[in-house]
Amino acid sequence: MIRLKVTQVGNSLGVVLPKEALAKLNVGKGDELFLTPAPDGYRVTPQYEGLEEQLAAARAIMKRRRSVLRELAK
């Protein structure tokens, strides 16, 4: 378990992740983290679960409906 302290960052609040946590998450400066609900609270992950499936579905629709999307873009 890693203890995090909530600190003031401008007009917001934030937490600082120690090196061990950053290494475990494999993230660095400028990367995005996702806070998702979990049964016991929240989970912090470097990727959004289900994103790849959603993107694959969107790509398939865009490929099938290319002419419709072009007309809508006009």
Biopython code that builds the backbone (N, CA, C, O; Angstrom):
import numpy as np
from Bio.PDB.StructureBuilder import StructureBuilder

atoms = [
    (1, "MET", "N", (0.845, -1.175, 0.000)),
    (1, "MET", "CA", (0.000, 0.000, 0.000)),
    (1, "MET", "C", (0.888, 1.235, 0.000)),
    (1, "MET", "O", (1.891, 1.304, 0.710)),
    (2, "ILE", "N", (0.495, 2.202, -0.812)),
    (2, "ILE", "CA", (1.222, 3.472, -0.891)),
    (2, "ILE", "C", (0.295, 4.569, -0.397)),
    (2, "ILE", "O", (-0.828, 4.713, -0.880)),
    (3, "ARG", "N", (0.767, 5.328, 0.556)),
    (3, "ARG", "CA", (-0.028, 6.433, 1.105)),
    (3, "ARG", "C", (0.204, 7.676, 0.254)),
    (3, "ARG", "O", (1.345, 8.043, -0.027)),
    (4, "LEU", "N", (-0.894, 8.322, -0.154)),
    (4, "LEU", "CA", (-0.828, 9.545, -0.939)),
    (4, "LEU", "C", (-1.400, 10.695, -0.124)),
    (4, "LEU", "O", (-2.343, 10.519, 0.648)),
    (5, "LYS", "N", (-0.821, 11.862, -0.306)),
    (5, "LYS", "CA", (-1.291, 13.037, 0.408)),
    (5, "LYS", "C", (-1.940, 13.988, -0.595)),
    (5, "LYS", "O", (-1.381, 14.259, -1.657)),
    (6, "VAL", "N", (-3.116, 14.486, -0.249)),
    (6, "VAL", "CA", (-3.822, 15.444, -1.093)),
    (6, "VAL", "C", (-3.231, 16.822, -0.838)),
    (6, "VAL", "O", (-3.110, 17.258, 0.307)),
    (7, "THR", "N", (-2.857, 17.513, -1.938)),
    (7, "THR", "CA", (-2.241, 18.832, -1.823)),
    (7, "THR", "C", (-2.956, 19.832, -2.711)),
    (7, "THR", "O", (-3.675, 19.448, -3.634)),
    (8, "GLN", "N", (-2.765, 21.091, -2.440)),
    (8, "GLN", "CA", (-3.340, 22.177, -3.231)),
    (8, "GLN", "C", (-2.505, 22.358, -4.492)),
    (8, "GLN", "O", (-1.281, 22.468, -4.417)),
    (9, "VAL", "N", (-3.170, 22.390, -5.665)),
    (9, "VAL", "CA", (-2.512, 22.653, -6.939)),
    (9, "VAL", "C", (-3.323, 23.746, -7.623)),
    (9, "VAL", "O", (-4.329, 23.467, -8.275)),
    (10, "GLY", "N", (-2.885, 24.978, -7.471)),
    (10, "GLY", "CA", (-3.661, 26.096, -7.995)),
    (10, "GLY", "C", (-4.983, 26.188, -7.259)),
    (10, "GLY", "O", (-5.006, 26.265, -6.031)),
    (11, "ASN", "N", (-6.094, 26.182, -8.004)),
    (11, "ASN", "CA", (-7.419, 26.211, -7.388)),
    (11, "ASN", "C", (-8.003, 24.816, -7.212)),
    (11, "ASN", "O", (-9.160, 24.671, -6.817)),
    (12, "SER", "N", (-7.217, 23.798, -7.499)),
    (12, "SER", "CA", (-7.682, 22.410, -7.420)),
    (12, "SER", "C", (-6.903, 21.657, -6.354)),
    (12, "SER", "O", (-6.004, 22.197, -5.711)),
    (13, "LEU", "N", (-7.274, 20.400, -6.188)),
    (13, "LEU", "CA", (-6.542, 19.507, -5.300)),
    (13, "LEU", "C", (-5.923, 18.401, -6.135)),
    (13, "LEU", "O", (-6.470, 18.032, -7.174)),
    (14, "GLY", "N", (-4.802, 17.872, -5.700)),
    (14, "GLY", "CA", (-4.134, 16.810, -6.440)),
    (14, "GLY", "C", (-3.341, 15.922, -5.517)),
    (14, "GLY", "O", (-3.186, 16.210, -4.331)),
    (15, "VAL", "N", (-2.839, 14.838, -6.074)),
    (15, "VAL", "CA", (-1.968, 13.929, -5.334)),
    (15, "VAL", "C", (-0.673, 13.767, -6.115)),
    (15, "VAL", "O", (-0.659, 13.874, -7.341)),
    (16, "VAL", "N", (0.399, 13.510, -5.405)),
    (16, "VAL", "CA", (1.701, 13.273, -6.022)),
    (16, "VAL", "C", (1.974, 11.782, -5.932)),
    (16, "VAL", "O", (1.917, 11.192, -4.852)),
    (17, "LEU", "N", (2.271, 11.178, -7.073)),
    (17, "LEU", "CA", (2.566, 9.754, -7.096)),
    (17, "LEU", "C", (4.069, 9.545, -6.947)),
    (17, "LEU", "O", (4.851, 10.172, -7.662)),
    (18, "PRO", "N", (4.481, 8.677, -6.034)),
    (18, "PRO", "CA", (5.907, 8.412, -5.867)),
    (18, "PRO", "C", (6.466, 7.611, -7.049)),
    (18, "PRO", "O", (5.714, 7.043, -7.841)),
    (19, "LYS", "N", (7.785, 7.578, -7.149)),
    (19, "LYS", "CA", (8.467, 6.895, -8.252)),
    (19, "LYS", "C", (8.039, 5.444, -8.386)),
    (19, "LYS", "O", (7.882, 4.945, -9.500)),
    (20, "GLU", "N", (7.849, 4.762, -7.266)),
    (20, "GLU", "CA", (7.465, 3.345, -7.314)),
    (20, "GLU", "C", (6.122, 3.166, -8.025)),
    (20, "GLU", "O", (5.956, 2.252, -8.833)),
    (21, "ALA", "N", (5.166, 4.047, -7.717)),
    (21, "ALA", "CA", (3.835, 3.961, -8.323)),
    (21, "ALA", "C", (3.907, 4.286, -9.813)),
    (21, "ALA", "O", (3.257, 3.620, -10.619)),
    (22, "LEU", "N", (4.686, 5.294, -10.189)),
    (22, "LEU", "CA", (4.838, 5.649, -11.595)),
    (22, "LEU", "C", (5.476, 4.520, -12.386)),
    (22, "LEU", "O", (5.079, 4.244, -13.518)),
    (23, "ALA", "N", (6.466, 3.868, -11.787)),
    (23, "ALA", "CA", (7.125, 2.743, -12.452)),
    (23, "ALA", "C", (6.154, 1.581, -12.630)),
    (23, "ALA", "O", (6.121, 0.954, -13.689)),
    (24, "LYS", "N", (5.370, 1.292, -11.605)),
    (24, "LYS", "CA", (4.404, 0.190, -11.678)),
    (24, "LYS", "C", (3.331, 0.465, -12.731)),
    (24, "LYS", "O", (2.910, -0.450, -13.439)),
    (25, "LEU", "N", (2.885, 1.723, -12.839)),
    (25, "LEU", "CA", (1.883, 2.108, -13.831)),
    (25, "LEU", "C", (2.494, 2.319, -15.216)),
    (25, "LEU", "O", (1.773, 2.392, -16.211)),
    (26, "ASN", "N", (3.814, 2.417, -15.277)),
    (26, "ASN", "CA", (4.547, 2.662, -16.524)),
    (26, "ASN", "C", (4.096, 3.960, -17.187)),
    (26, "ASN", "O", (3.794, 3.987, -18.380)),
    (27, "VAL", "N", (4.054, 5.038, -16.400)),
    (27, "VAL", "CA", (3.662, 6.352, -16.894)),
    (27, "VAL", "C", (4.708, 7.385, -16.504)),
    (27, "VAL", "O", (5.521, 7.170, -15.606)),
    (28, "GLY", "N", (4.665, 8.501, -17.198)),
    (28, "GLY", "CA", (5.574, 9.601, -16.916)),
    (28, "GLY", "C", (4.878, 10.924, -17.138)),
    (28, "GLY", "O", (3.659, 10.977, -17.299)),
    (29, "LYS", "N", (5.650, 11.980, -17.145)),
    (29, "LYS", "CA", (5.108, 13.327, -17.295)),
    (29, "LYS", "C", (4.337, 13.443, -18.607)),
    (29, "LYS", "O", (4.830, 13.052, -19.665)),
    (30, "GLY", "N", (3.127, 13.984, -18.527)),
    (30, "GLY", "CA", (2.300, 14.198, -19.703)),
    (30, "GLY", "C", (1.374, 13.038, -20.045)),
    (30, "GLY", "O", (0.459, 13.205, -20.852)),
    (31, "ASP", "N", (1.589, 11.867, -19.451)),
    (31, "ASP", "CA", (0.711, 10.725, -19.701)),
    (31, "ASP", "C", (-0.610, 10.914, -18.968)),
    (31, "ASP", "O", (-0.696, 11.677, -18.006)),
    (32, "GLU", "N", (-1.637, 10.209, -19.434)),
    (32, "GLU", "CA", (-2.946, 10.280, -18.794)),
    (32, "GLU", "C", (-3.177, 9.055, -17.931)),
    (32, "GLU", "O", (-2.751, 7.949, -18.263)),
    (33, "LEU", "N", (-3.861, 9.273, -16.816)),
    (33, "LEU", "CA", (-4.320, 8.188, -15.960)),
    (33, "LEU", "C", (-5.835, 8.261, -15.898)),
    (33, "LEU", "O", (-6.417, 9.338, -16.025)),
    (34, "PHE", "N", (-6.472, 7.113, -15.702)),
    (34, "PHE", "CA", (-7.926, 7.059, -15.647)),
    (34, "PHE", "C", (-8.364, 6.581, -14.274)),
    (34, "PHE", "O", (-7.839, 5.599, -13.749)),
    (35, "LEU", "N", (-9.316, 7.272, -13.706)),
    (35, "LEU", "CA", (-9.903, 6.932, -12.414)),
    (35, "LEU", "C", (-11.259, 6.315, -12.695)),
    (35, "LEU", "O", (-12.177, 7.000, -13.146)),
    (36, "THR", "N", (-11.388, 5.017, -12.430)),
    (36, "THR", "CA", (-12.627, 4.307, -12.726)),
    (36, "THR", "C", (-13.225, 3.749, -11.445)),
    (36, "THR", "O", (-12.494, 3.361, -10.533)),
    (37, "PRO", "N", (-14.552, 3.706, -11.373)),
    (37, "PRO", "CA", (-15.191, 3.146, -10.174)),
    (37, "PRO", "C", (-14.859, 1.657, -10.025)),
    (37, "PRO", "O", (-14.768, 0.918, -11.006)),
    (38, "ALA", "N", (-14.686, 1.254, -8.797)),
    (38, "ALA", "CA", (-14.431, -0.152, -8.465)),
    (38, "ALA", "C", (-15.340, -0.512, -7.287)),
    (38, "ALA", "O", (-15.827, 0.380, -6.592)),
    (39, "PRO", "N", (-15.570, -1.781, -7.057)),
    (39, "PRO", "CA", (-16.467, -2.185, -5.964)),
    (39, "PRO", "C", (-16.064, -1.634, -4.592)),
    (39, "PRO", "O", (-16.922, -1.364, -3.752)),
    (40, "ASP", "N", (-14.766, -1.470, -4.373)),
    (40, "ASP", "CA", (-14.293, -1.004, -3.067)),
    (40, "ASP", "C", (-13.824, 0.448, -3.077)),
    (40, "ASP", "O", (-13.179, 0.888, -2.125)),
    (41, "GLY", "N", (-14.132, 1.199, -4.129)),
    (41, "GLY", "CA", (-13.724, 2.602, -4.206)),
    (41, "GLY", "C", (-13.458, 3.006, -5.640)),
    (41, "GLY", "O", (-14.368, 3.001, -6.469)),
    (42, "TYR", "N", (-12.214, 3.357, -5.939)),
    (42, "TYR", "CA", (-11.817, 3.733, -7.290)),
    (42, "TYR", "C", (-10.526, 3.029, -7.659)),
    (42, "TYR", "O", (-9.765, 2.595, -6.793)),
    (43, "ARG", "N", (-10.291, 2.923, -8.962)),
    (43, "ARG", "CA", (-9.081, 2.290, -9.468)),
    (43, "ARG", "C", (-8.383, 3.290, -10.385)),
    (43, "ARG", "O", (-9.035, 3.952, -11.192)),
    (44, "VAL", "N", (-7.065, 3.402, -10.265)),
    (44, "VAL", "CA", (-6.263, 4.258, -11.131)),
    (44, "VAL", "C", (-5.538, 3.356, -12.117)),
    (44, "VAL", "O", (-4.798, 2.456, -11.721)),
    (45, "THR", "N", (-5.758, 3.606, -13.421)),
    (45, "THR", "CA", (-5.119, 2.790, -14.441)),
    (45, "THR", "C", (-4.555, 3.686, -15.539)),
    (45, "THR", "O", (-5.059, 4.788, -15.760)),
    (46, "PRO", "N", (-3.513, 3.222, -16.228)),
    (46, "PRO", "CA", (-2.947, 4.026, -17.311)),
    (46, "PRO", "C", (-3.748, 3.930, -18.603)),
    (46, "PRO", "O", (-3.507, 4.711, -19.525)),
    (47, "GLN", "N", (-4.687, 3.004, -18.699)),
    (47, "GLN", "CA", (-5.522, 2.906, -19.896)),
    (47, "GLN", "C", (-6.965, 2.696, -19.486)),
    (47, "GLN", "O", (-7.266, 2.145, -18.428)),
    (48, "TYR", "N", (-7.846, 3.155, -20.361)),
    (48, "TYR", "CA", (-9.273, 3.027, -20.119)),
    (48, "TYR", "C", (-9.713, 1.639, -20.576)),
    (48, "TYR", "O", (-9.553, 1.286, -21.744)),
    (49, "GLU", "N", (-10.267, 0.855, -19.655)),
    (49, "GLU", "CA", (-10.702, -0.487, -19.995)),
    (49, "GLU", "C", (-11.850, -0.413, -20.985)),
    (49, "GLU", "O", (-12.807, 0.332, -20.773)),
    (50, "GLY", "N", (-11.767, -1.163, -22.044)),
    (50, "GLY", "CA", (-12.808, -1.168, -23.055)),
    (50, "GLY", "C", (-12.574, -0.187, -24.189)),
    (50, "GLY", "O", (-13.310, -0.202, -25.175)),
    (51, "LEU", "N", (-11.568, 0.664, -24.071)),
    (51, "LEU", "CA", (-11.322, 1.682, -25.091)),
    (51, "LEU", "C", (-10.975, 1.048, -26.433)),
    (51, "LEU", "O", (-11.481, 1.490, -27.464)),
    (52, "GLU", "N", (-10.131, 0.031, -26.446)),
    (52, "GLU", "CA", (-9.727, -0.592, -27.695)),
    (52, "GLU", "C", (-10.917, -1.196, -28.428)),
    (52, "GLU", "O", (-11.013, -1.098, -29.651)),
    (53, "GLU", "N", (-11.826, -1.820, -27.679)),
    (53, "GLU", "CA", (-13.014, -2.402, -28.308)),
    (53, "GLU", "C", (-13.894, -1.311, -28.902)),
    (53, "GLU", "O", (-14.432, -1.475, -29.997)),
    (54, "GLN", "N", (-14.042, -0.202, -28.189)),
    (54, "GLN", "CA", (-14.853, 0.907, -28.675)),
    (54, "GLN", "C", (-14.237, 1.522, -29.928)),
    (54, "GLN", "O", (-14.951, 1.857, -30.872)),
    (55, "LEU", "N", (-12.916, 1.670, -29.939)),
    (55, "LEU", "CA", (-12.249, 2.231, -31.101)),
    (55, "LEU", "C", (-12.360, 1.299, -32.301)),
    (55, "LEU", "O", (-12.552, 1.765, -33.424)),
    (56, "ALA", "N", (-12.243, 0.000, -32.086)),
    (56, "ALA", "CA", (-12.366, -0.972, -33.176)),
    (56, "ALA", "C", (-13.768, -0.920, -33.779)),
    (56, "ALA", "O", (-13.927, -0.980, -34.999)),
    (57, "ALA", "N", (-14.777, -0.809, -32.926)),
    (57, "ALA", "CA", (-16.150, -0.711, -33.416)),
    (57, "ALA", "C", (-16.349, 0.577, -34.205)),
    (57, "ALA", "O", (-16.990, 0.563, -35.255)),
    (58, "ALA", "N", (-15.812, 1.682, -33.716)),
    (58, "ALA", "CA", (-15.935, 2.963, -34.418)),
    (58, "ALA", "C", (-15.238, 2.911, -35.772)),
    (58, "ALA", "O", (-15.765, 3.423, -36.760)),
    (59, "ARG", "N", (-14.058, 2.297, -35.827)),
    (59, "ARG", "CA", (-13.330, 2.181, -37.102)),
    (59, "ARG", "C", (-14.118, 1.351, -38.111)),
    (59, "ARG", "O", (-14.169, 1.684, -39.295)),
    (60, "ALA", "N", (-14.729, 0.274, -37.637)),
    (60, "ALA", "CA", (-15.517, -0.582, -38.522)),
    (60, "ALA", "C", (-16.709, 0.182, -39.088)),
    (60, "ALA", "O", (-17.008, 0.068, -40.276)),
    (61, "ILE", "N", (-17.387, 0.953, -38.256)),
    (61, "ILE", "CA", (-18.528, 1.748, -38.712)),
    (61, "ILE", "C", (-18.071, 2.807, -39.711)),
    (61, "ILE", "O", (-18.715, 3.015, -40.738)),
    (62, "MET", "N", (-16.962, 3.474, -39.409)),
    (62, "MET", "CA", (-16.465, 4.516, -40.304)),
    (62, "MET", "C", (-16.065, 3.930, -41.658)),
    (62, "MET", "O", (-16.247, 4.570, -42.693)),
    (63, "LYS", "N", (-15.529, 2.733, -41.648)),
    (63, "LYS", "CA", (-15.130, 2.095, -42.897)),
    (63, "LYS", "C", (-16.361, 1.716, -43.728)),
    (63, "LYS", "O", (-16.386, 1.938, -44.939)),
    (64, "ARG", "N", (-17.379, 1.146, -43.077)),
    (64, "ARG", "CA", (-18.601, 0.733, -43.778)),
    (64, "ARG", "C", (-19.410, 1.916, -44.270)),
    (64, "ARG", "O", (-19.996, 1.856, -45.351)),
    (65, "ARG", "N", (-19.453, 2.976, -43.508)),
    (65, "ARG", "CA", (-20.311, 4.129, -43.799)),
    (65, "ARG", "C", (-19.520, 5.352, -44.254)),
    (65, "ARG", "O", (-19.903, 6.486, -43.967)),
    (66, "ARG", "N", (-18.433, 5.123, -44.955)),
    (66, "ARG", "CA", (-17.549, 6.212, -45.378)),
    (66, "ARG", "C", (-18.308, 7.259, -46.200)),
    (66, "ARG", "O", (-18.144, 8.457, -45.966)),
    (67, "SER", "N", (-19.134, 6.827, -47.156)),
    (67, "SER", "CA", (-19.844, 7.792, -48.013)),
    (67, "SER", "C", (-20.851, 8.616, -47.203)),
    (67, "SER", "O", (-21.003, 9.814, -47.444)),
    (68, "VAL", "N", (-21.527, 7.996, -46.263)),
    (68, "VAL", "CA", (-22.474, 8.722, -45.419)),
    (68, "VAL", "C", (-21.746, 9.778, -44.589)),
    (68, "VAL", "O", (-22.207, 10.914, -44.473)),
    (69, "LEU", "N", (-20.620, 9.397, -44.021)),
    (69, "LEU", "CA", (-19.849, 10.336, -43.196)),
    (69, "LEU", "C", (-19.317, 11.500, -44.040)),
    (69, "LEU", "O", (-19.267, 12.634, -43.565)),
    (70, "ARG", "N", (-18.921, 11.227, -45.280)),
    (70, "ARG", "CA", (-18.468, 12.303, -46.153)),
    (70, "ARG", "C", (-19.592, 13.296, -46.433)),
    (70, "ARG", "O", (-19.370, 14.507, -46.428)),
    (71, "GLU", "N", (-20.797, 12.786, -46.676)),
    (71, "GLU", "CA", (-21.939, 13.671, -46.925)),
    (71, "GLU", "C", (-22.273, 14.497, -45.688)),
    (71, "GLU", "O", (-22.602, 15.678, -45.798)),
    (72, "LEU", "N", (-22.190, 13.887, -44.525)),
    (72, "LEU", "CA", (-22.475, 14.619, -43.289)),
    (72, "LEU", "C", (-21.434, 15.692, -43.001)),
    (72, "LEU", "O", (-21.734, 16.701, -42.362)),
    (73, "ALA", "N", (-20.228, 15.476, -43.466)),
    (73, "ALA", "CA", (-19.141, 16.424, -43.207)),
    (73, "ALA", "C", (-19.252, 17.682, -44.066)),
    (73, "ALA", "O", (-18.597, 18.685, -43.782)),
    (74, "LYS", "N", (-20.082, 17.635, -45.119)),
    (74, "LYS", "CA", (-20.202, 18.801, -46.027)),
    (74, "LYS", "C", (-20.949, 19.939, -45.383)),
    (74, "LYS", "O", (-21.137, 20.985, -46.004)),
]
sb = StructureBuilder()
sb.init_structure("model")
sb.init_model(0)
sb.init_chain("A")
sb.init_seg("    ")
for serial, (resi, resn, name, xyz) in enumerate(atoms, 1):
    if name == "N":
        sb.init_residue(resn, " ", resi, " ")
    sb.init_atom(name, np.array(xyz, "f"), 0.0, 1.0, " ", f" {name:<3s}", serial, name[0])
structure = sb.get_structure()
